[in-house]
Amino acid sequence: MSSETSLRGVPTPLEEWIQAFGDEGSGVPESSPSPRGIEALRRALTLPDRDRAYALLAADALLTLECERAARADDPERVLLELLDSLGKVEPR
C-alpha cells in the first residue's frame, strides 16, 4: 500500500491534516486571509510530537496557499498584512 495521495505526492497523514482544516473551496473570499492555515497553526500548538509535526506542515501548506492568493489580489500588500496580523494573534486553544 502506497503512502502517496492525489495531492501530488503528499503523504497520506499530511493530506489528512490538510483536509481536516477544510478544502480550498471553503467560500472564503480571496481578498481575506483564510482561517484554515491559522487554525491549523493554532491546533498544532496544542498537539504532541508527531501530530504537531503534521499539523505544522499542514499549516505551512495552507498558509502558502494564502500567500499565493495574496499575490493575485487587487491589493496584495493589504492581504499579506492582514494575514501577518492574524498570525501574530495565534495562541493555543
N, C-alpha and C positions, 0 to 999 in steps of 0.2 A: 504494500500500500504506500503510495507516494504522499509526501507531506506538502506537495505543491498544490496550488489552487488556481482558480480562474483569475485571480488578481495578479497576473503576470509574474509568477514565481514567488509570491508571498507565502511563507509557511502557514499552514492551517491555523496554528494557535494565534498567530498575529492577525490573520484575517478575521478570526472570531472576535478578537478585541476591537478591531476597527468596526466591524458590523454591530457590535454591542452599543456603539455610540451613534448609531443612525446611518442611513445611507446618504449618498451625495444629493439625492433628490428630496431633501428634507423640507424644501419650501422656504429656506432661509434666503432672503434677498442677497444677491451677490455684493451689494454695497455695504452689507452689515457683517461684522465678524460672527461666524457661526459658533454656537456654544459647544459643538461636538468636540473639537480639539481641546478646548478649555476644560470641558467636563472630563475628558479622558485624563488630562493632566491632574486635575483635582482628585480624581479617583485613584490615580497612580500613587499619590502621596499617602494614601491610607492602606496600601496593599503591601504584603510581604514579598520579598525576594523575587522569584521568577514571575509571579503575576505582576509585580511592579514593573519589571523589565518590559513585559509585553504591553502593558498599559502605557508606558512611556514611549515605546516605539509607535503605538497607535496614535498617541497624541502628536508625536513628531510628524507622522504621515498626514494626519488631518490638518495640522497647522500649516504644513507645506501647501496643502490644497488651498488654504485660506490666503496664503501669500500669493499663490497663482491667481486666485480670484481678484485680489487687490490689484495686481498688475493689469488686469483687464478693466478695472473700474474706471468711471469717469474721473474720479479723484483718488488715485492710488495712495497718495500720502495720507489723506484723511482716514482711509480704510485701515492702513497699516498702523496709524497712531491709535485708532480705536482698538485694534487687536492687541497692541502693546499695552494699552491701558487696562484692558480686560485681563491680560496675562499677569500684570502687576498686582492684581487683586486676588489671584488664585490662592486659596487656602484649603487645607484638607477639611472634609466634612465629617 
